[in-house]
Amino acid sequence: MLGRALIYVAFGGMLTAAFAYTYNFFSGDEKYLKVARIGFHTGAVSIILTAGYFMNLVLTHQFQYTYVWSYSSYSLHPPLLISAFYVGQEGSFMLWTMYTAIIGLILMVYSRKHHYESSVMGIFSAIAAFLVLMAMAKNPFEHVWQTWPQTVHKGFMPDDGRGLNPLLENLWIVIHPPILFLGFASTAVPFAHAFSGLLRKDHDSWTKVAVPWTLFTSAVLGFGITLGGFWAYETLGWGGFWGWDPVENSSFIPWLFAVASIHTLLVQRRTGGFKRANYIMGMMPFLLVLYSTFLTRSGVLGDTSVHSFVTPGMWVYILLVVFIAFFSILGFGLYFIRVRNIPREKINYTLTSR
């Protein structure tokens, strides 16, 4: 199966990149830097090809695949048919992973230019590897006879698909989720910069290169949340523009941290203050997005949130918990190891201060 093979190649590439970048950082061996770059490029290209192959299955109505049958049909207009790519759990993980791969290719060039490639791309590659692992766990290439082996014979091709939920047959489904997931994916970059600063014990330089990415994250995530508000206003029963739904809140809080981080980063660049706080502010949006993902996709909010997906299965549940725990422990663990050596600058606050 081409789709599954590409996912496995992507996971191997990202895992190789994560280990090779990390080894290069600590050893300085340039040979491993080349291995890391090849690994990341291999992983990123494989992810993009996987997403393209998956989109082709949706657009060509390959209803023998459970996901395609579940979320698409011949009656869907082209924009809604395209949105079927990401309305389900499997597709949304695929979209998030694809965005991460594309951002990673840009970040690789950006970090190389600023001479901190290994420290940033090592942790970013690990994030990408975890996302690919999630895509592997939620197999989007499962056939209907694999899903229902007792009732569907091998090779069966349904005449049509089940299509979208009527509530989702709306123009906003075409633009809201892709923008929101781009915001989610971009939160990994400030996290990687903050982690790199701690790793290098360079408490100032990382903030200068993190500001543009933090601005991008705040703008895209905020725009995605705003579009979601307009969609909620048009859809009866969703509480107007904002219903303080638990999942709405769990997307809103990372955006607040990202916006606050812009201000504290600029203060540090101007006065030298908030050096310790900025590490927390840089890491929190990504960690909160992971928590938001857990709330949305674990099924724990199935009775309290209109945004909640059905229970994803034990493996995905475990992976989500491990995902959150791993990067939280890694980020905050390194922070608490380094925090005593991070200098503190006294800030003089005035009413006219900018």
N, C-alpha and C positions, 0 to 999 in steps of 0.2 A: 504494500500500500504506500503510494507516493507521499501522501500527507503525513502519515505516521513516521515514515523514514526521514522526512525533512525536519520534523519536530525533534527526533532523536539526534540528528546532526546538529541542530541549533543548540540543544542542551549541551552536547559535548563541546561545541565551540565556545559557548559562554563559560562553561566550567573551566575549560583550558585557559581561557583568557583571564579569568579571576585568579587562578593559581599562578599563572606565569607573570602577570602584572605584579602580584604580591611578592613573588620571589625576586623579581627584578628590582623592586623598591628596596628590599632589605639587603640584597647581594650586590646590586649594581651591574649584574651580568647582562650585557646588551643582547646576548643571544636569546634570552628569555623575553626581552621586549619585542623582538621580532616574532617569536612564537605567540605572544599575547595578541599582537596586532592581527596576525593571521587567524587566530582563534576567534577573535571578536568579529572580524569581517566575515568569516565563515558562518558564525552563529547569526549575525544580523541579516546576511543575505538569505540564509535558510529560513529565517522567520518571515521575511518579506515574501519569499516564494511560497511559503506555506499559506500565508494570508491570501495571496493572489490565487492560489489553487482552490482554497476554501471559497473565496468569492465566486470563482468560476462555477463551482458546484451549485451555489445558490442561484446564480443568474441563468444557468442552463437547466434548472429544475430537476436536479438529480435526487428524486424523492426516495431512492433506495437508502439514502443516508438519513438517519433518524432526525438529526438536527434540521436538515433541509425540509423534510416532511413536516416537522413540528412548527416551523415558523414562516414557511413560504407557500405560495400557491400560484396557479396560472393567472388568477384574477388580480393579483397585486400589480399596481402601476410601477414602472421602473424605479422611481425614487424610493417607494416603500419596499420594493424587492431588494434594493441595495441595503436598506436598513435592516432587513432580515439577517444580514451578516452578523449583527452585534446585539440583537434584542435578547438573545438567550445567554445563559451563563458561559457556555463554551465560546460563543462568538465574542462576547465582551472581553473575556480574558485574552482572546486572540488579538482583538483591537488594541488593548492595553499593551500587550507584548510587542506588537508591531510598532506602535508609537515609541516604545522604549528603545527598540532596535534603531529606529531612524534617528532619534535624539542622540543615541550613543555614538552613531557615526559622526554626527556634527560635533559632539562633545570631544571625541577623540582628536579631531583636528584642532579644536579650540584649546584643549588642555596641552597638546603638544606645543602649540604656539607659546603658551605661558609656562612651559617647562615644569609641569606637575602631572604629566600623563599617568604614570604608574600608580600614584596614590589615589587619584580620582577614578581612573578607569578600573582599578582593581575592585573597589567596592561597587561601582556601577555594574560591572560584569556579573558580580555575585547577585545583585538585584535582578538583572536580566535572566540569569540562570534560574532563579526561584520562580519568576513569572512563566518561563518556559515549562518548568516543572508543573505549575498549575494547569497550563494548557494541556500537558500530557495526561494529568489526572482526570480532567474533564475532556475526554476524547471527543472532538467534534466530527471525527470520521467514522463513527460507529454506524453499522448498517442496521436496518430495521429488524433483520432476522437475528442479529446479535442482541438487540434490545429485548425482543420478545421471541426467544428460541422455541417456546412451546406452541406458539400460535402462528408464526410466520415462517414459511419455508425459505431456504437459502436461494438467493437470486430473485426474490420477489420485488417487483417494481410497482409501487402504488400509482394509481391513475392521476391523483392530484394530492397536494399537500393540505395540511390543516389551516395554514395561513396565520396571520397575525391576530392577536387579541384586538377586538374592535376598538378598545380604548387607545390602542397604540397606532391605529390607522389615522395618523395626523402628521401634518407637515413638520411639526416640532421633533418627531422621532428621527427625522433625517438630519437635523442639525444639532440638537441638544446633546445627545450622548457622545457623538464624535468629539465635540469641543470639550465636554466635561472630562472625557477620558484622556484627551491631550493634556489637560491641566493636571490630572492625576499622575500621568507618566512623567511630566516635567518636574514634579516635586522631588523626584529622585536626584535631580542635579544639585540643588542646594544642600541636600543631605550628603551627597558625595563630596561636595566642597568643604562642608563643615568637618566631616570625618577626615578629609585630607589635611585640613589645618591642624587638627589634633594629632594626627599621625606624624606630621612633619615638625610639630611644635612651632609652627609659623602662624602666629596669632593675628597677623595683619594682612598679609598678602592675599589670603584666601577670600577675604571680604570684598576686595576690589574686583575679583573675577566672578564672584557669586552674585553681585548686584544685578547685572543684566538678566541673568537666569531667574532670579527671584522676581524681578519686574515682570518677566514673561509669564511665570507661573501664576502670579497674582492676577494679571490681566486675563489670561485664558480661563483660569478657574472661576474668577468672578463673572466673566461673560457667560460661561456655561451655566452657572447657578442662576443668573438673571434670565436666561432663555428658559430654564426649567420653571421659573416663576410664571412666565407668560404662558407656558404650556399648561401649568396647573390652573391658571385663571380660565382657560378655555374649556377645561375638562371638568364636568360636574362631579362633585363629591370629593374633590382634592383640596378643598379648603382655601380657595382663592389663590392669590399670588404666593402666599406663604402660609402653610398650615402647622408649622413647628413639628412636622413629622420627624421621628427620630433619625431617619436616613437623610432628610434634608439638613438637619442640624449637624450630622456627622460629616457632611460635605462643606458646610458653612464654617465650622470651627477651623479646619485646616487653612481656609482662605483668610480668616482673621489673623492667624499666626503668620501667614505669608506676607500680608499687608504690614503687620507690625514689624516683621523682620526687615522690610525695606527701610523703615524709619530708623531702626536700631543700627543697621549696617551703615547707613549714611552718617549717623551720629559717631560711630566708631571711626569712620574715615576722616571726619572733621575734628573730633576732639580726643579720640583714643578711648572713649568710654564704651561700656557694654561688651567688653571683650569676652567675658565669661557667658553673659546672657546670649550673645549672638550664636554661640554653638548650639544652645538649646533651641533658639528660634529657628536656626537653619535646619535642624533635624526634625522638629515637631510636625511640620506639614506632611512630610512623607509618612511618618509613623502614624499620624492620625488618619491619613488616607488608607493605610493598611487596616486600621481599626474600623474605619467606615466600610471597607470591603468585607471584613468579617461580619459586621452587623447585617449588611445587605445580603450576603450570600451564604451565611451559615444556617439561615432559617430561624434564628433566635427571635427575630422580630416579625415572624410570619403572621401573627395575629394583631400587630400594632402598627404596621407600616404598609402603605400601599406600594412602596418601592421594593419591598422584600421579595427575593427570589424564593423558590421552593428549596427544601433541604437538599444540599448538593451531594450528600453521601459522606461516609465516614472519612475516606481518604482526603477529600478536599477540606473537610472540617479540620482534620489534624494538620494538614499542610498550612492552612491559614493561621492556625495557632503557632506553629513552628516559625512561619514567616515573620509574624509580629514579634515573637519572643527573640528570635535570632538577631534581628536588626536593632531591636530595642536594647538588648544586652550588649551587643557589639558597640553601638553608639554611645550609650550612657556609661557603659563600663570603661571605655577609653576616656570619656570626659572626666569621670571621677578619679581616674589614675593621673590625669594631667592637670586637674583644676587648681591644685595648690601652686603650680608653677606658672599659671597664667596671671600676668600682672594686672592690677586693678588701678584704673585711673579715676581720680576724683573729678566729677562733673559739676560745674557751677551753673545751676538752673536760674534763669531769669524770665520774666514775663515776655520780654521781647526776643527771646532766643528763638532761632529757627531750627 
